[in-house]
């Protein structure tokens, strides 16, 4: 298989939501490619459409208020938007997995860690018996470097630290060895030291499995650390795509140049940064190339 084979191709994705004030179009023709063994960073400020892009790809838009109105999401030439609800459910967690920003809301507070890992395996790996699932769950917790993994299997999410809960989410997402992992700002709620450990872990697991990743973030420092390719979003559109070195060295789009210009440096500490204006979702300004 080609090392840089396109695993996921998003073409002209358009998504809208029905609100009390009428229909609001949130994504305006989003397109990008995700390649085997590489990480695509979706970067942009809050409200730019990054997370809506992710849940549109995963088929997790709230029904009936959100819907994809146009475009394609091609996983190995299969358009995910044309799959039945049952087939898409089978795809999620198996071939395509997702890690959310807050593991405390993503994990079920009334089930032990072991039970939740077992449920993933029971759904997508029915050939495993209960003993094999328990052993596999323990192996996954060890793989994501959770201390005293056997003890953690019998604990509940509230008894784990934020960093360990995020490691559990990574273990659950990778349990079925997916081709694609979507990470929606998975380190934002963690302190800097734990964030660095999680990023290092994810890079190591990617090198081991050669999975593709979509990493959603507003932090350009994280982009530089973990991403191979970058798609810059604003107002529900992708304004620029490039590999990470090209983007930082030669940003083409005025918005990208502005984002990079706001990064803290020795000459301009973070306290002197001027935030960008909040986005009004009802207007999506055009930028000149």
C-alpha positions in Angstrom: 0.0 0.0 0.0 1.2 3.5 -0.8 2.6 5.1 2.3 0.8 8.3 1.6 -2.4 6.8 0.2 -5.5 9.0 0.7 -7.6 7.2 3.3 -10.3 9.9 3.7 -11.3 12.5 1.1 -13.8 15.3 2.0 -15.2 17.0 -1.0 -17.4 20.2 -1.0 -19.0 19.4 2.4 -21.9 21.7 3.3 -23.8 21.5 6.6 -26.6 23.5 8.0 -28.6 23.8 11.3 -32.3 24.7 11.8 -32.6 27.2 14.6 -35.4 29.3 16.0 -34.2 32.2 13.8 -34.2 30.0 10.6 -31.7 27.9 8.8 -28.0 28.7 9.4 -25.4 27.3 7.0 -22.3 26.4 8.9 -20.0 24.6 6.4 -19.5 26.1 3.0 -17.8 23.5 0.7 -15.1 22.1 3.0 -12.6 19.9 1.2 -9.4 18.2 2.3 -7.6 14.8 2.1 -6.3 12.7 5.0 -3.4 10.3 4.2 -2.3 7.1 5.7 0.2 7.5 8.5 -0.1 11.3 8.5 -1.8 13.8 10.7 -4.0 16.6 9.2 -4.5 19.6 11.5 -7.8 21.4 11.3 -6.9 24.8 12.8 -8.9 27.9 13.3 -10.5 30.0 16.0 -13.7 29.0 17.9 -16.7 29.0 15.6 -14.7 28.3 12.4 -16.4 25.0 11.8 -13.8 22.5 12.9 -15.9 20.4 15.2 -19.0 20.6 13.0 -16.7 19.2 10.2 -15.7 16.3 12.5 -19.3 15.4 13.5 -20.5 15.7 9.9 -17.8 13.2 8.9 -18.7 10.9 11.7 -22.5 11.1 11.1 -23.1 12.5 14.6 -25.0 15.7 13.7 -27.9 16.3 16.1 -31.1 15.1 14.4 -33.3 16.6 13.1 -31.7 20.0 13.5 -28.4 19.4 11.8 -27.9 17.9 8.3 -25.4 17.7 5.5 -26.8 19.3 2.4 -24.1 18.7 -0.1 -20.7 17.1 -0.7 -19.0 13.7 -0.2 -17.1 12.0 2.6 -15.1 9.2 0.9 -13.5 6.5 3.0 -11.6 4.3 0.6 -14.0 5.3 -2.2 -17.1 4.6 0.0 -19.2 7.7 0.5 -20.1 7.7 4.2 -23.0 10.1 3.6 -24.8 7.4 1.6 -24.5 4.7 4.3 -27.5 3.5 6.3 -27.6 4.4 10.0 -26.8 0.8 10.8 -23.8 0.6 8.5 -22.5 4.0 9.7 -22.8 2.8 13.3 -20.7 -0.2 12.5 -18.1 2.0 10.8 -17.8 4.3 13.9 -15.4 3.0 16.5 -14.2 0.3 14.1 -12.7 1.9 11.0 -13.1 5.5 12.1 -12.8 6.6 15.8 -13.1 9.9 17.6 -11.7 11.4 20.8 -13.6 14.3 22.3 -12.3 17.3 24.2 -13.8 16.4 27.6 -13.4 12.7 28.5 -15.6 13.1 31.6 -18.7 13.8 29.4 -17.7 11.1 26.8 -17.2 8.4 29.4 -20.2 6.9 31.1 -20.0 7.8 34.9 -22.0 4.7 36.1 -19.9 2.0 34.3 -16.4 0.9 35.1 -13.5 1.5 32.7 -13.3 -2.2 32.0 -17.0 -2.5 31.2 -16.8 0.4 28.8 -13.8 -1.0 27.0 -15.6 -4.4 26.9 -18.6 -2.8 25.2 -16.5 -1.5 22.4 -15.0 -4.9 21.8 -18.4 -6.7 22.1 -19.8 -4.4 19.4 -17.0 -4.5 16.9 -15.1 -7.7 17.8 -17.9 -10.3 18.5 -15.5 -13.2 17.8 -13.8 -12.5 21.2 -15.2 -14.2 24.3 -15.5 -12.4 27.7 -12.1 -13.6 28.9 -10.4 -12.5 25.7 -12.1 -9.1 25.8 -10.9 -8.6 29.4 -7.3 -9.5 28.5 -7.5 -7.2 25.4 -8.8 -4.3 27.5 -6.0 -4.7 29.9 -3.5 -4.8 27.1 -5.0 -1.5 25.7 -4.7 0.2 29.1 -1.0 -0.9 29.3 -0.5 0.3 25.7 -1.6 3.8 26.6 0.7 3.7 29.7 -2.0 3.8 32.5 -0.3 2.8 35.8 -1.8 -0.1 37.7 -3.9 -0.9 34.6 -5.5 -4.0 36.1 -6.8 -2.0 39.1 -8.1 0.8 36.8 -10.3 -1.7 34.9 -12.5 -1.9 38.0 -12.6 1.8 38.7 -15.1 4.5 37.6 -14.2 7.6 35.5 -14.6 10.0 38.4 -11.7 8.3 40.3 -9.2 8.9 37.5 -7.3 12.1 36.8 -8.0 14.1 33.6 -4.9 12.8 31.9 -5.8 9.2 32.7 -9.4 9.7 31.5 -8.0 10.9 28.2 -5.7 7.9 28.0 -8.8 5.7 28.5 -10.5 7.5 25.7 -7.5 6.9 23.5 -7.5 3.2 24.5 -11.2 2.9 23.6 -10.7 4.7 20.3 -7.8 2.5 19.2 -9.2 -0.8 20.5 -10.4 -1.9 17.1 -7.3 -0.5 15.3 -9.0 2.1 13.2 -7.7 3.5 9.9 -8.6 7.1 11.0 -8.6 8.7 14.4 -10.4 12.1 14.7 -9.2 14.1 17.8 -11.3 17.1 18.7 -9.0 19.3 20.9 -8.2 16.3 23.1 -5.6 18.1 25.2 -7.2 21.5 25.7 -8.5 20.7 29.2 -5.1 19.3 30.4 -2.2 21.1 31.9 0.9 21.6 29.8 2.9 18.7 31.1 0.1 16.1 30.7 -0.7 17.6 27.2 2.9 17.0 26.1 2.7 13.4 27.4 -0.6 12.7 25.5 0.8 14.2 22.3 3.9 12.1 22.6 1.8 9.0 23.2 -0.5 9.7 20.2 2.5 10.2 17.9 4.0 6.9 19.1 0.8 5.0 18.6 0.4 6.5 15.1 3.9 5.4 14.1 3.1 1.9 15.4 -0.3 1.5 13.6 0.2 3.8 10.6 -3.3 5.2 11.2 -4.3 8.6 9.8 -5.3 11.3 12.2 -7.4 14.5 12.0 -6.3 16.7 14.9 -8.7 19.6 15.6 -7.1 22.5 17.5 -6.9 26.3 17.8 -3.3 26.0 19.2 -0.7 26.5 16.5 2.0 25.2 18.9 0.2 21.9 19.0 -0.1 22.0 15.2 3.7 22.4 14.9 4.2 19.5 17.4 2.0 16.8 16.0 0.7 17.6 12.5 2.1 16.8 9.0 -0.5 18.7 7.0 -2.7 21.6 7.9 -6.1 23.0 6.8 -6.8 26.5 8.0 -10.5 27.1 8.6 -12.6 30.3 9.0 -16.3 30.9 8.7 -17.0 27.3 7.7 -14.5 27.3 4.9 -11.0 25.9 4.3 -8.9 28.9 3.4 -5.5 27.2 2.9 -4.0 23.7 3.0 -0.3 23.0 3.1 2.2 20.7 4.8 3.2 22.0 8.2 6.6 23.4 7.2 5.3 25.2 4.2 2.5 26.7 6.2 4.7 28.1 8.9 7.5 29.3 6.5 5.4 30.6 3.7 1.7 31.2 4.6 -0.2 32.3 1.5 -3.6 33.4 2.8 -4.0 36.7 4.7 -5.9 35.0 7.5 -3.2 32.4 8.0 -0.6 35.2 8.1 -2.6 36.9 10.7 -3.0 33.8 12.8 0.8 33.1 12.7 1.4 36.8 13.5 -0.5 36.4 16.7 1.7 33.6 18.0 3.7 34.7 21.1 7.4 35.2 20.7 10.3 36.7 22.5 9.5 40.1 20.9 5.7 39.8 21.5 4.8 37.9 24.7 1.3 36.4 24.9 -0.1 39.1 27.1 0.4 41.6 24.3 -1.6 39.5 21.8 -4.8 41.0 20.4 -7.5 38.4 19.9 -9.4 38.1 16.6 -12.9 39.4 16.5 -15.6 36.8 17.4 -17.3 35.3 14.4 -20.8 36.1 13.5 -22.1 32.8 12.0 -24.7 34.7 9.9 -21.9 36.3 7.8 -19.0 34.6 6.2 -16.6 37.2 4.8 -14.6 36.4 1.7 -10.8 36.9 1.8 -8.7 37.6 -1.3 -6.1 35.0 -2.1 
